[in-house]
């Protein structure tokens, strides 16, 4: 599927949901994609990308930023505290703030560096033990903790369990966001982004539908 087709589907989903046109940003997830594929999407004019690993992004994006203006890269994958400083220099946003230790580290670095990327709190809506994220029952308190640290929490993020209806998880995330006065909702991927748009997603994360299947070889 092409970038244009995905963009068109997002616009149609916004219209169907009675949402303002352009209120959903498309993050092209470029993790483990060959540079040639990424460059071709950049050449089409797309400027918002997502990466899962700090190291991979560090090896890819400085060169692309020199070649293309206005690039914005978001970290979608888990962030280790020892990579936090590098992440804060590399990314415009981090979607995986998921524990007090990381929040404290980001707050300390923000004071030291004088800037901080936009932050999304990752909520483990399915309460899956193998997945990162704050449990829904702890989300309100953790969002407040981040705010007390002067961290710029602009949104929440979730990755629904594979075998469950994603709309239930999107609705739960939207409910937590609403009661905490948080506007950003990072939710929805290649298989379910239209359902996410219908439930208020401000950022959808689409990779394979744009770039083709990933080669983990």
Order of alpha helices (4+ residues) and beta strands (2+ residues): alpha-beta-alpha-beta-alpha-beta-alpha-beta-alpha-beta-beta-alpha-beta-alpha-beta-alpha-beta-alpha
